[in-house]
Amino acid sequence: MTTEITTATLTEEKKAPEQEVVEAATAFERTTNPERLAELKQEFEDKVAALGGVLAEGDFQQIDEAQKKADEAAENYNSYKTRYEWENFFESDNPAFEALKVGYIDLARKPKPQKQGGVVVAVPQYAPVQIDFLAFAGASRYRIFGAKLVQRAHQACYLTALLEGSTIGKSVADINKAFDASPKRVIVSRFEEVPTKSQLKAAIQDLFDDLLFIPNDKGENRYMVTSQLCKMFRKLVTTARYGKGFLDDIVATAAKTVQISAGIYHSMINEYGITIKVDDQKC
């Protein structure tokens, strides 16, 4: 038995998933360009080189200032680089697909002095950072993902918590109480008994449909949630410490769950074939 609970900020007339995603290319005007991006990258590398020079000279009075300038240059580059890549997605026919396919953006790392051959140096480094998908969607003038994405994430977390809690003797009432007390968690559709694995799978599919819906010849999402994917989802969103016999924070927040789901989507789109071995009885 369930009780429907909706929040005013997330309630919207129900539409087919493919109708909820609006192409962002129409009337879009860029605010970034490759020339400026290259300038900011060079500025970052110059500031890191300057920091390396100060370190080599052993001028400790100037190290803090050089470090600060290098850190600021990294932040400036990363901010512009992020917006630059987002605008590339906005210009495409399907921003959601392109963003999920890319998944990560190479950003500058704030330099940390390190020893090389007995000498302390600073070297410019870059590392892939997952796109913040909710921020990405919020930065667009157009809808990128389905209108109920956050709502779907809350519900998938909730069902996961109910199923995971049942494995260690936590009652539905216990889980409901924990969710009601948490400002970071929302019960969209309340359960009074442990949901079935099929219900969880359906909730995850709803979440995935709002992230990206590409219809197959049957009108269903080409990217379907399988039992194996369901097991992977449960493992990734659960933050419990089973060794102590209780669920700590139970599951990730909705925002984190969107990131986790986007990571799974990234693997599926690129056909990486990533497999995570988990308990076969979990889903």
Secondary structure, DSSP 4 states (H G I P E B T S, - for coil): -EEE---TTT------HHHHPPPS-TT---S--HHHHHHHHHHHHHHHHHHHHHHHHT-HHHHHHHHHHHHHHHHHHHHHHHHHHHHHHHTSS-HHHHHHHH-EEEEEEPP--EEETTEEE---EEEEEE--HHHHHHTSSS--S-TTHHHHHHHHHHHHHHHHHHTTT--HHHHHHHHHH-TT---SEEESSPPPHHHHHHHHHHHHHHH---B-TTSSBSSPPPHHHHHHHHHHHB--BGGGTB-SS-B--HHHHHHHHHHHHHHHHTT--------GGG-
